[in-house]
Amino acid sequence: MSDEVASRVGDIFEIELREPGATGYRWAIGRLPPAVRLVEEQRQTSAAGRSGSTLNHTFRLRASEPGDYQITFELRRLWEKQSVEVKTMKVMARA
């Protein structure tokens, strides 16, 4: 997966991250620019629904203004403050 996403202003774009199943670790948005909004997120098993399978966590977002933005995602357990991984994605929103 590329660390860059191109989108038109107002269009919904997706960022999909894989997360380990049955560990409690989930991707969460750590930092979202003011001009980018989360529309929806969804988690799906990637391998025939087996317990402990890797999950695909899909974030659907929309940019309201043109520009280059960075969105930071953190992989952590919801009850822990420390992330085990941080991923930054570059979003290029064009008119």
MOPAC internal coordinates of N, CA, C and O (Angstrom, degrees):
PM7 1SCF
backbone

  N    0.0000 0     0.00 0     0.00 0    0    0    0
  C    1.4505 1     0.00 0     0.00 0    1    0    0
  C    1.5227 1   109.46 1     0.00 0    2    1    0
  O    1.2310 1   121.63 1   -42.42 1    3    2    1
  N    1.3037 1   114.48 1   137.58 1    3    2    1
  C    1.4544 1   121.01 1   178.14 1    5    3    2
  C    1.5302 1   109.88 1   -76.16 1    6    5    3
  O    1.2310 1   120.94 1   -26.89 1    7    6    5
  N    1.3036 1   115.81 1   153.11 1    7    6    5
  C    1.4655 1   121.02 1   176.94 1    9    7    6
  C    1.5195 1   111.34 1   -91.79 1   10    9    7
  O    1.2310 1   120.44 1  -167.81 1   11   10    9
  N    1.3488 1   116.77 1    12.19 1   11   10    9
  C    1.4637 1   121.80 1   179.49 1   13   11   10
  C    1.5215 1   110.20 1  -128.47 1   14   13   11
  O    1.2310 1   121.31 1   -36.71 1   15   14   13
  N    1.3188 1   115.10 1   143.29 1   15   14   13
  C    1.4581 1   121.64 1   178.03 1   17   15   14
  C    1.5203 1   107.64 1  -132.43 1   18   17   15
  O    1.2310 1   120.58 1   -47.01 1   19   18   17
  N    1.3368 1   116.50 1   132.99 1   19   18   17
  C    1.4607 1   121.15 1   175.71 1   21   19   18
  C    1.5222 1   108.18 1  -108.77 1   22   21   19
  O    1.2310 1   120.94 1   -40.99 1   23   22   21
  N    1.3285 1   115.82 1   139.01 1   23   22   21
  C    1.4600 1   120.73 1  -178.54 1   25   23   22
  C    1.5193 1   109.38 1  -151.28 1   26   25   23
  O    1.2310 1   121.49 1   -21.66 1   27   26   25
  N    1.3237 1   114.76 1   158.34 1   27   26   25
  C    1.4539 1   119.96 1   172.00 1   29   27   26
  C    1.5221 1   108.05 1   -90.86 1   30   29   27
  O    1.2310 1   120.49 1   -33.98 1   31   30   29
  N    1.3033 1   116.67 1   146.02 1   31   30   29
  C    1.4671 1   121.63 1   178.13 1   33   31   30
  C    1.5284 1   108.83 1   -55.83 1   34   33   31
  O    1.2310 1   120.72 1   -48.06 1   35   34   33
  N    1.3190 1   116.22 1   131.94 1   35   34   33
  C    1.4562 1   121.84 1   178.98 1   37   35   34
  C    1.5150 1   114.74 1    90.73 1   38   37   35
  O    1.2310 1   120.10 1   161.50 1   39   38   37
  N    1.3383 1   117.41 1   -18.50 1   39   38   37
  C    1.4625 1   120.71 1   178.27 1   41   39   38
  C    1.5281 1   110.23 1   -83.60 1   42   41   39
  O    1.2310 1   120.90 1   -31.26 1   43   42   41
  N    1.3070 1   115.88 1   148.74 1   43   42   41
  C    1.4630 1   120.53 1   175.65 1   45   43   42
  C    1.5206 1   108.33 1   -82.35 1   46   45   43
  O    1.2310 1   120.47 1   -46.47 1   47   46   45
  N    1.3251 1   116.71 1   133.53 1   47   46   45
  C    1.4649 1   121.59 1   174.93 1   49   47   46
  C    1.5209 1   107.89 1  -123.79 1   50   49   47
  O    1.2310 1   121.05 1   -22.19 1   51   50   49
  N    1.3339 1   115.60 1   157.81 1   51   50   49
  C    1.4571 1   121.00 1  -176.54 1   53   51   50
  C    1.5167 1   111.45 1  -117.46 1   54   53   51
  O    1.2310 1   121.72 1   -35.85 1   55   54   53
  N    1.3190 1   114.31 1   144.15 1   55   54   53
  C    1.4541 1   122.15 1   170.04 1   57   55   54
  C    1.5218 1   105.50 1  -126.33 1   58   57   55
  O    1.2310 1   121.12 1   -57.71 1   59   58   57
  N    1.3305 1   115.47 1   122.29 1   59   58   57
  C    1.4601 1   120.80 1  -178.12 1   61   59   58
  C    1.5271 1   109.68 1  -113.80 1   62   61   59
  O    1.2310 1   121.03 1   -52.43 1   63   62   61
  N    1.3167 1   115.63 1   127.57 1   63   62   61
  C    1.4581 1   121.98 1   179.46 1   65   63   62
  C    1.5203 1   108.95 1  -124.44 1   66   65   63
  O    1.2310 1   120.51 1   -37.48 1   67   66   65
  N    1.3092 1   116.62 1   142.52 1   67   66   65
  C    1.4609 1   121.32 1   177.72 1   69   67   66
  C    1.5232 1   109.05 1   -90.82 1   70   69   67
  O    1.2310 1   121.37 1   -41.94 1   71   70   69
  N    1.3263 1   114.98 1   138.06 1   71   70   69
  C    1.4647 1   119.38 1   178.24 1   73   71   70
  C    1.5237 1   109.11 1  -133.39 1   74   73   71
  O    1.2310 1   120.52 1   -32.01 1   75   74   73
  N    1.3350 1   116.61 1   147.99 1   75   74   73
  C    1.4642 1   120.05 1  -178.87 1   77   75   74
  C    1.5231 1   110.94 1   -69.52 1   78   77   75
  O    1.2310 1   120.80 1   -45.75 1   79   78   77
  N    1.3238 1   116.08 1   134.25 1   79   78   77
  C    1.4590 1   120.49 1   179.22 1   81   79   78
  C    1.5226 1   111.30 1   -80.67 1   82   81   79
  O    1.2310 1   120.94 1   -25.11 1   83   82   81
  N    1.3265 1   115.81 1   154.89 1   83   82   81
  C    1.4708 1   124.39 1   174.12 1   85   83   82
  C    1.5310 1   113.94 1    57.27 1   86   85   83
  O    1.2310 1   119.93 1  -151.93 1   87   86   85
  N    1.3332 1   117.74 1    28.07 1   87   86   85
  C    1.4662 1   120.67 1   178.42 1   89   87   86
  C    1.5224 1   112.14 1  -117.11 1   90   89   87
  O    1.2310 1   120.76 1   165.54 1   91   90   89
  N    1.3250 1   116.15 1   -14.46 1   91   90   89
  C    1.4585 1   120.65 1  -176.02 1   93   91   90
  C    1.5114 1   113.21 1    88.95 1   94   93   91
  O    1.2310 1   120.15 1   170.97 1   95   94   93
  N    1.3446 1   117.32 1    -9.03 1   95   94   93
  C    1.4669 1   120.20 1   179.16 1   97   95   94
  C    1.5223 1   109.71 1   -81.85 1   98   97   95
  O    1.2310 1   121.03 1   -48.08 1   99   98   97
  N    1.3315 1   115.64 1   131.92 1   99   98   97
  C    1.4595 1   122.23 1   179.42 1  101   99   98
  C    1.5173 1   109.32 1  -137.29 1  102  101   99
  O    1.2310 1   121.07 1   -31.74 1  103  102  101
  N    1.3173 1   115.55 1   148.26 1  103  102  101
  C    1.4555 1   120.32 1   172.95 1  105  103  102
  C    1.5220 1   108.72 1   -79.10 1  106  105  103
  O    1.2310 1   121.18 1   -42.06 1  107  106  105
  N    1.3089 1   115.35 1   137.94 1  107  106  105
  C    1.4625 1   121.97 1   175.75 1  109  107  106
  C    1.5267 1   107.48 1  -137.54 1  110  109  107
  O    1.2310 1   121.12 1   -28.81 1  111  110  109
  N    1.3106 1   115.46 1   151.19 1  111  110  109
  C    1.4634 1   119.11 1   176.94 1  113  111  110
  C    1.5226 1   107.88 1   -73.86 1  114  113  111
  O    1.2310 1   121.16 1   -57.06 1  115  114  113
  N    1.3158 1   115.38 1   122.94 1  115  114  113
  C    1.4509 1   120.63 1   179.07 1  117  115  114
  C    1.5167 1   112.29 1   -89.36 1  118  117  115
  O    1.2310 1   121.12 1   140.07 1  119  118  117
  N    1.3267 1   115.45 1   -39.93 1  119  118  117
  C    1.4707 1   120.16 1  -179.30 1  121  119  118
  C    1.5158 1   107.93 1  -146.48 1  122  121  119
  O    1.2310 1   121.17 1   -54.74 1  123  122  121
  N    1.3304 1   115.37 1   125.26 1  123  122  121
  C    1.4559 1   121.98 1  -179.37 1  125  123  122
  C    1.5247 1   108.48 1  -124.43 1  126  125  123
  O    1.2310 1   119.82 1   -55.49 1  127  126  125
  N    1.3365 1   117.95 1   124.51 1  127  126  125
  C    1.4650 1   120.30 1   179.53 1  129  127  126
  C    1.5351 1   110.89 1   -61.69 1  130  129  127
  O    1.2310 1   119.92 1   -28.47 1  131  130  129
  N    1.3330 1   117.75 1   151.53 1  131  130  129
  C    1.4684 1   121.30 1  -178.84 1  133  131  130
  C    1.5264 1   114.16 1   -57.45 1  134  133  131
  O    1.2310 1   119.57 1   149.13 1  135  134  133
  N    1.3325 1   118.43 1   -30.87 1  135  134  133
  C    1.4650 1   121.20 1  -177.14 1  137  135  134
  C    1.5335 1   112.94 1   -85.81 1  138  137  135
  O    1.2310 1   119.83 1  -178.86 1  139  138  137
  N    1.3278 1   117.92 1     1.14 1  139  138  137
  C    1.4660 1   121.98 1   179.76 1  141  139  138
  C    1.5198 1   108.45 1  -117.90 1  142  141  139
  O    1.2310 1   121.01 1   -47.82 1  143  142  141
  N    1.3303 1   115.66 1   132.18 1  143  142  141
  C    1.4689 1   121.49 1  -178.24 1  145  143  142
  C    1.5210 1   110.49 1  -121.52 1  146  145  143
  O    1.2310 1   121.09 1   -38.60 1  147  146  145
  N    1.3266 1   115.52 1   141.40 1  147  146  145
  C    1.4568 1   121.81 1   172.44 1  149  147  146
  C    1.5228 1   108.10 1   -77.24 1  150  149  147
  O    1.2310 1   120.27 1   -54.66 1  151  150  149
  N    1.3231 1   117.09 1   125.34 1  151  150  149
  C    1.4557 1   122.45 1   179.10 1  153  151  150
  C    1.5273 1   109.43 1   -95.23 1  154  153  151
  O    1.2310 1   120.79 1   137.00 1  155  154  153
  N    1.3322 1   116.09 1   -43.00 1  155  154  153
  C    1.4658 1   121.00 1  -176.08 1  157  155  154
  C    1.5203 1   108.92 1  -165.81 1  158  157  155
  O    1.2310 1   120.72 1   -26.23 1  159  158  157
  N    1.3159 1   116.23 1   153.77 1  159  158  157
  C    1.4531 1   120.31 1   169.66 1  161  159  158
  C    1.5126 1   109.01 1  -136.88 1  162  161  159
  O    1.2310 1   121.31 1   -29.17 1  163  162  161
  N    1.3363 1   115.10 1   150.83 1  163  162  161
  C    1.4549 1   120.82 1  -175.46 1  165  163  162
  C    1.5246 1   109.27 1  -146.90 1  166  165  163
  O    1.2310 1   120.93 1   -37.20 1  167  166  165
  N    1.3204 1   115.82 1   142.80 1  167  166  165
  C    1.4647 1   121.55 1   176.42 1  169  167  166
  C    1.5176 1   108.29 1  -119.72 1  170  169  167
  O    1.2310 1   120.68 1   -47.70 1  171  170  169
  N    1.3538 1   116.30 1   132.30 1  171  170  169
  C    1.4575 1   121.67 1   179.23 1  173  171  170
  C    1.5170 1   109.85 1  -137.00 1  174  173  171
  O    1.2310 1   120.80 1   -36.53 1  175  174  173
  N    1.3299 1   116.08 1   143.47 1  175  174  173
  C    1.4579 1   119.55 1   174.73 1  177  175  174
  C    1.5124 1   108.56 1   -68.71 1  178  177  175
  O    1.2310 1   120.85 1   -33.38 1  179  178  177
  N    1.3227 1   115.98 1   146.62 1  179  178  177
  C    1.4566 1   119.81 1  -176.75 1  181  179  178
  C    1.5238 1   112.81 1  -101.80 1  182  181  179
  O    1.2310 1   119.83 1   171.06 1  183  182  181
  N    1.3252 1   117.93 1    -8.94 1  183  182  181
  C    1.4700 1   120.01 1  -176.69 1  185  183  182
  C    1.5200 1   111.31 1  -134.69 1  186  185  183
  O    1.2310 1   120.52 1   -88.68 1  187  186  185
  N    1.2932 1   116.61 1    91.32 1  187  186  185
  C    1.4710 1   124.52 1   171.17 1  189  187  186
  C    1.5245 1   114.84 1    42.79 1  190  189  187
  O    1.2310 1   119.85 1  -150.76 1  191  190  189
  N    1.3326 1   117.88 1    29.24 1  191  190  189
  C    1.4579 1   121.76 1   173.93 1  193  191  190
  C    1.5101 1   116.15 1    67.09 1  194  193  191
  O    1.2310 1   119.35 1  -160.55 1  195  194  193
  N    1.3247 1   118.85 1    19.45 1  195  194  193
  C    1.4612 1   120.42 1   179.00 1  197  195  194
  C    1.5187 1   110.86 1   -72.66 1  198  197  195
  O    1.2310 1   121.15 1   -38.49 1  199  198  197
  N    1.3262 1   115.41 1   141.51 1  199  198  197
  C    1.4585 1   120.92 1   178.33 1  201  199  198
  C    1.5260 1   110.18 1   -58.99 1  202  201  199
  O    1.2310 1   120.57 1   -46.12 1  203  202  201
  N    1.3201 1   116.51 1   133.88 1  203  202  201
  C    1.4605 1   121.29 1   179.50 1  205  203  202
  C    1.5136 1   113.94 1    85.09 1  206  205  203
  O    1.2310 1   120.03 1  -179.18 1  207  206  205
  N    1.3338 1   117.54 1     0.82 1  207  206  205
  C    1.4631 1   121.18 1  -179.98 1  209  207  206
  C    1.5237 1   110.67 1   -65.88 1  210  209  207
  O    1.2310 1   121.23 1   -24.30 1  211  210  209
  N    1.3128 1   115.26 1   155.70 1  211  210  209
  C    1.4550 1   120.94 1   173.92 1  213  211  210
  C    1.5276 1   108.71 1   -64.55 1  214  213  211
  O    1.2310 1   121.01 1   -36.79 1  215  214  213
  N    1.3256 1   115.68 1   143.21 1  215  214  213
  C    1.4524 1   121.20 1   179.55 1  217  215  214
  C    1.5272 1   110.23 1  -108.49 1  218  217  215
  O    1.2310 1   121.09 1   -30.66 1  219  218  217
  N    1.3236 1   115.52 1   149.34 1  219  218  217
  C    1.4557 1   121.54 1   170.95 1  221  219  218
  C    1.5193 1   106.75 1  -102.23 1  222  221  219
  O    1.2310 1   120.90 1   -60.39 1  223  222  221
  N    1.3193 1   115.89 1   119.61 1  223  222  221
  C    1.4685 1   121.63 1   179.52 1  225  223  222
  C    1.5215 1   106.52 1  -105.78 1  226  225  223
  O    1.2310 1   120.85 1   -67.22 1  227  226  225
  N    1.3267 1   115.97 1   112.78 1  227  226  225
  C    1.4587 1   121.72 1  -176.82 1  229  227  226
  C    1.5227 1   110.60 1  -105.54 1  230  229  227
  O    1.2310 1   121.13 1   -54.11 1  231  230  229
  N    1.3199 1   115.45 1   125.89 1  231  230  229
  C    1.4618 1   122.42 1   175.88 1  233  231  230
  C    1.5206 1   107.13 1  -106.85 1  234  233  231
  O    1.2310 1   120.38 1   -53.80 1  235  234  233
  N    1.3243 1   116.88 1   126.20 1  235  234  233
  C    1.4661 1   121.96 1   175.46 1  237  235  234
  C    1.5252 1   107.07 1  -107.07 1  238  237  235
  O    1.2310 1   121.28 1   -56.62 1  239  238  237
  N    1.3376 1   115.15 1   123.38 1  239  238  237
  C    1.4587 1   121.21 1  -173.85 1  241  239  238
  C    1.5169 1   110.47 1  -130.83 1  242  241  239
  O    1.2310 1   121.31 1   -12.75 1  243  242  241
  N    1.3304 1   115.10 1   167.25 1  243  242  241
  C    1.4667 1   121.01 1   179.14 1  245  243  242
  C    1.5301 1   108.38 1  -143.88 1  246  245  243
  O    1.2310 1   120.80 1   -46.81 1  247  246  245
  N    1.3342 1   116.07 1   133.19 1  247  246  245
  C    1.4737 1   121.39 1   174.76 1  249  247  246
  C    1.5216 1   108.33 1   -96.22 1  250  249  247
  O    1.2310 1   120.52 1   -45.13 1  251  250  249
  N    1.3225 1   116.61 1   134.87 1  251  250  249
  C    1.4662 1   121.28 1  -178.28 1  253  251  250
  C    1.5303 1   112.91 1   -97.41 1  254  253  251
  O    1.2310 1   120.68 1   169.22 1  255  254  253
  N    1.3290 1   116.30 1   -10.78 1  255  254  253
  C    1.4688 1   120.97 1  -179.45 1  257  255  254
  C    1.5222 1   109.46 1  -139.57 1  258  257  255
  O    1.2310 1   119.71 1   -30.73 1  259  258  257
  N    1.3381 1   118.17 1   149.27 1  259  258  257
  C    1.4601 1   119.39 1   176.35 1  261  259  258
  C    1.5313 1   110.78 1   -68.11 1  262  261  259
  O    1.2310 1   121.22 1   -30.52 1  263  262  261
  N    1.3181 1   115.26 1   149.48 1  263  262  261
  C    1.4578 1   120.42 1   177.49 1  265  263  262
  C    1.5134 1   111.50 1   153.81 1  266  265  263
  O    1.2310 1   121.28 1    -3.64 1  267  266  265
  N    1.3192 1   115.15 1   176.36 1  267  266  265
  C    1.4573 1   122.33 1   174.75 1  269  267  266
  C    1.5225 1   107.36 1  -105.86 1  270  269  267
  O    1.2310 1   120.93 1   -52.84 1  271  270  269
  N    1.3209 1   115.82 1   127.16 1  271  270  269
  C    1.4621 1   121.50 1  -174.54 1  273  271  270
  C    1.5179 1   110.32 1  -128.09 1  274  273  271
  O    1.2310 1   121.25 1   -24.14 1  275  274  273
  N    1.3136 1   115.22 1   155.86 1  275  274  273
  C    1.4584 1   121.13 1   173.39 1  277  275  274
  C    1.5174 1   108.56 1  -118.94 1  278  277  275
  O    1.2310 1   121.40 1   -48.38 1  279  278  277
  N    1.3291 1   114.93 1   131.62 1  279  278  277
  C    1.4597 1   121.51 1   176.73 1  281  279  278
  C    1.5222 1   106.92 1  -116.83 1  282  281  279
  O    1.2310 1   120.73 1   -51.75 1  283  282  281
  N    1.3108 1   116.20 1   128.25 1  283  282  281
  C    1.4559 1   121.63 1  -179.12 1  285  283  282
  C    1.5247 1   109.43 1  -104.77 1  286  285  283
  O    1.2310 1   121.35 1   -47.92 1  287  286  285
  N    1.3241 1   115.02 1   132.08 1  287  286  285
  C    1.4614 1   122.48 1   176.99 1  289  287  286
  C    1.5204 1   108.65 1  -116.54 1  290  289  287
  O    1.2310 1   120.93 1   -37.49 1  291  290  289
  N    1.3288 1   115.83 1   142.51 1  291  290  289
  C    1.4636 1   121.25 1  -179.45 1  293  291  290
  C    1.5226 1   109.25 1  -123.04 1  294  293  291
  O    1.2310 1   120.73 1   -48.73 1  295  294  293
  N    1.3322 1   116.21 1   131.27 1  295  294  293
  C    1.4555 1   121.61 1   175.42 1  297  295  294
  C    1.5275 1   107.38 1   -96.91 1  298  297  295
  O    1.2310 1   121.33 1   -66.12 1  299  298  297
  N    1.3280 1   115.06 1   113.88 1  299  298  297
  C    1.4633 1   119.57 1  -178.57 1  301  299  298
  C    1.5127 1   110.17 1  -159.84 1  302  301  299
  O    1.2310 1   121.79 1   -14.06 1  303  302  301
  N    1.3090 1   114.17 1   165.94 1  303  302  301
  C    1.4603 1   119.81 1   171.58 1  305  303  302
  C    1.5218 1   107.29 1   -81.63 1  306  305  303
  O    1.2310 1   120.29 1   -39.67 1  307  306  305
  N    1.3006 1   117.06 1   140.33 1  307  306  305
  C    1.4669 1   121.21 1  -174.32 1  309  307  306
  C    1.5213 1   113.04 1   -59.25 1  310  309  307
  O    1.2310 1   120.03 1   151.21 1  311  310  309
  N    1.3148 1   117.55 1   -28.79 1  311  310  309
  C    1.4627 1   121.07 1  -177.43 1  313  311  310
  C    1.5328 1   112.41 1   -90.82 1  314  313  311
  O    1.2310 1   120.22 1   179.13 1  315  314  313
  N    1.3338 1   117.18 1    -0.87 1  315  314  313
  C    1.4610 1   120.99 1   178.33 1  317  315  314
  C    1.5228 1   109.88 1  -111.15 1  318  317  315
  O    1.2310 1   120.61 1   -34.11 1  319  318  317
  N    1.3262 1   116.44 1   145.89 1  319  318  317
  C    1.4662 1   120.70 1  -179.61 1  321  319  318
  C    1.5218 1   112.74 1   -86.00 1  322  321  319
  O    1.2310 1   119.83 1   153.87 1  323  322  321
  N    1.3209 1   117.93 1   -26.13 1  323  322  321
  C    1.4587 1   122.95 1  -176.00 1  325  323  322
  C    1.5291 1   111.34 1   -86.82 1  326  325  323
  O    1.2310 1   120.14 1   -51.08 1  327  326  325
  N    1.3172 1   117.34 1   128.92 1  327  326  325
  C    1.4625 1   122.71 1   175.73 1  329  327  326
  C    1.5197 1   109.46 1   -84.52 1  330  329  327
  O    1.2310 1   120.64 1   -33.82 1  331  330  329
  N    1.3325 1   116.38 1   146.18 1  331  330  329
  C    1.4618 1   120.00 1   175.64 1  333  331  330
  C    1.5288 1   111.10 1   -93.26 1  334  333  331
  O    1.2310 1   120.86 1   164.20 1  335  334  333
  N    1.3390 1   115.95 1   -15.80 1  335  334  333
  C    1.4626 1   121.00 1   177.72 1  337  335  334
  C    1.5216 1   108.73 1  -155.77 1  338  337  335
  O    1.2310 1   120.57 1   -35.85 1  339  338  337
  N    1.3216 1   116.52 1   144.15 1  339  338  337
  C    1.4571 1   122.65 1   175.86 1  341  339  338
  C    1.5226 1   107.16 1  -127.37 1  342  341  339
  O    1.2310 1   120.77 1   -46.29 1  343  342  341
  N    1.3106 1   116.13 1   133.71 1  343  342  341
  C    1.4634 1   121.37 1   179.24 1  345  343  342
  C    1.5229 1   108.19 1  -127.80 1  346  345  343
  O    1.2310 1   120.44 1   -47.32 1  347  346  345
  N    1.3181 1   116.77 1   132.68 1  347  346  345
  C    1.4583 1   121.97 1   178.62 1  349  347  346
  C    1.5178 1   108.78 1  -113.97 1  350  349  347
  O    1.2310 1   121.27 1   -51.96 1  351  350  349
  N    1.3201 1   115.18 1   128.04 1  351  350  349
  C    1.4581 1   121.77 1   179.04 1  353  351  350
  C    1.5288 1   108.56 1  -111.70 1  354  353  351
  O    1.2310 1   121.01 1   -40.91 1  355  354  353
  N    1.3225 1   115.68 1   139.09 1  355  354  353
  C    1.4632 1   121.60 1   175.86 1  357  355  354
  C    1.5186 1   108.25 1   -97.08 1  358  357  355
  O    1.2310 1   120.71 1   -50.80 1  359  358  357
  N    1.3241 1   116.26 1   129.20 1  359  358  357
  C    1.4609 1   122.71 1   178.25 1  361  359  358
  C    1.5216 1   107.71 1  -114.48 1  362  361  359
  O    1.2310 1   120.92 1   -53.00 1  363  362  361
  N    1.3260 1   115.85 1   127.00 1  363  362  361
  C    1.4604 1   121.56 1   178.23 1  365  363  362
  C    1.5284 1   106.93 1  -111.32 1  366  365  363
  O    1.2310 1   120.54 1   -77.46 1  367  366  365
  N    1.3097 1   116.57 1   102.54 1  367  366  365
  C    1.4665 1   122.11 1  -178.77 1  369  367  366
  C    1.5341 1   108.34 1   -98.38 1  370  369  367
  O    1.2310 1   121.35 1   -53.95 1  371  370  369
  N    1.3129 1   115.02 1   126.05 1  371  370  369
  C    1.4628 1   120.55 1  -177.73 1  373  371  370
  C    1.5192 1   110.46 1  -122.44 1  374  373  371
  O    1.2310 1   121.09 1   -30.27 1  375  374  373
  N    1.3133 1   115.52 1   149.73 1  375  374  373
  C    1.4780 1   121.78 1   179.61 1  377  375  374
  C    1.5179 1   110.21 1   -71.09 1  378  377  375
  O    1.2310 1   120.10 1   180.00 1  379  378  377

